[in-house]
Amino acid sequence: MSSSRPRYMLLLLCTHVQKTIASPGRGILAMDESNATCGKRLDSIGLENTEANRQAFRTLLVSVPGLGNHISGAILFEETLYQSTVDGKKIVDILVEQGIVPGIKVDKGLVPLTGSNDESWCQGLDGLASREAAYYQQGARFAKWRTVVSIPNGPSELAVKEAAWGLARYAAISQDNGLVPIVEPEILLDGEHGIERTFEVAQKVWAETFYQMAQNNVMFEGILLKPSMVTPGAECKDRATPEQVADYTLKLLSRRVPPAVPGIMFLSGGQSEVEATLNLNAMNQGPNPWHVSFSYARALQNTCLKTWGGRPENVKAAQEALLLRAKANSLAQLGKYTSDGEAAEAKEGMFVKNYSY
Ligand SMILES: *[C@@H]1O[C@H](CO)[C@@H](O)[C@H](O)[C@H]1NC(C)=O
């Protein structure tokens, strides 16, 4: 049992990790696709889902020269936490050399929520403490738990409560094991609803999540959030400008998130690479009580993956593509990004109905 760790020690530990992750001009590279999801990405470029191909792609990502100037943390899938590069160096060691904090996805994925309107809940609390202790030994310093809430399917009171409770238990257990928890209740983009409806649901979800975290004695100074931006549903005809997205999202955060929380690391959902960057930039046009940054997967990796195409001769160009996105989001974190000169490809939407990690 590790539950005797003094709270002040936890706070010190967490504060150090967060200061690194939430440092100016930097954000998180989410590269924690499960074996199955990584397989879908590889399939899109005609590669087989083998351990060797996953290793090749992850090696490419973590060894981009200078990545640490823009990326402060990388979320890994369990396989990668224990994986080496194609040259036999530990991936965790490469990240640390780059000044990037290694993190770990600890949830066990989504399953149907019995008794709900076709909604889901997130598994993974059983055995979490011992798994996390092992991840810490392996070099992980923060954790991620992603659950989802669907607007077209409700969300039901039950689904919202379950999502919040799971996140709160996970956050408490993570802090007790020395890992900074990233709290991620993703509000799915699916649906025809307008931005007002997303705003309303997000307020409910965050109220419940903070209530349950307080009930579970989670230290708010020792967490990071990974929220969805407040946008219209993917099939809504009224689109929103980056300024509108920023207005709604910052209004949501200021109503629901205490200033004790050090960092907000947005997910990109199905946004295009450029959209995700423009929206983040719009949110950093004025001072915020928290570090407002990114934790993107596809919005950082998409062009990189396509450029690579599984060919060794394209590795350098693919790495440059990743660095370009990392730099753009770094500027957006500082509120200094413009989309002039962005490739058309980076502006393409990536929304796929019911995508999963
Ligand atoms: C992912 O693949 C690795 C290697 O093939 C395997 O050891 C591991 O159990 C897999 N993980 C999951 C969750 O499927």
The ligand as a Tripos MOL2 file, in Angstrom:
@<TRIPOS>MOLECULE
LIG
   14    14     1     0     0
SMALL
NO_CHARGES

@<TRIPOS>ATOM
      1 C1          0.1020   -4.7050  -27.7540 C.3       1 LIG1
      2 O1          1.0620   -5.4550  -28.4680 O.3       1 LIG1
      3 C2          2.1370   -5.9640  -27.6740 C.3       1 LIG1
      4 C3          3.1930   -6.5600  -28.5630 C.3       1 LIG1
      5 O2          2.6870   -7.2170  -29.6570 O.3       1 LIG1
      6 C4          1.5850   -6.9590  -26.6620 C.3       1 LIG1
      7 O3          2.6090   -7.4590  -25.8530 O.3       1 LIG1
      8 C5          0.5480   -6.2490  -25.8110 C.3       1 LIG1
      9 O4         -0.0530   -7.1570  -24.9270 O.3       1 LIG1
     10 C6         -0.5240   -5.5770  -26.6630 C.3       1 LIG1
     11 N1         -1.3290   -4.7660  -25.7880 N.am      1 LIG1
     12 C7         -2.6530   -4.7600  -25.8450 C.2       1 LIG1
     13 C8         -3.3550   -3.9850  -24.8000 C.3       1 LIG1
     14 O5         -3.2830   -5.3330  -26.7070 O.2       1 LIG1
@<TRIPOS>BOND
     1     1     2 1
     2     1    10 1
     3     2     3 1
     4     3     4 1
     5     3     6 1
     6     4     5 1
     7     6     7 1
     8     6     8 1
     9     8     9 1
    10     8    10 1
    11    10    11 1
    12    11    12 1
    13    12    13 1
    14    12    14 2
@<TRIPOS>SUBSTRUCTURE
     1 LIG1         1 GROUP 0 **** ****
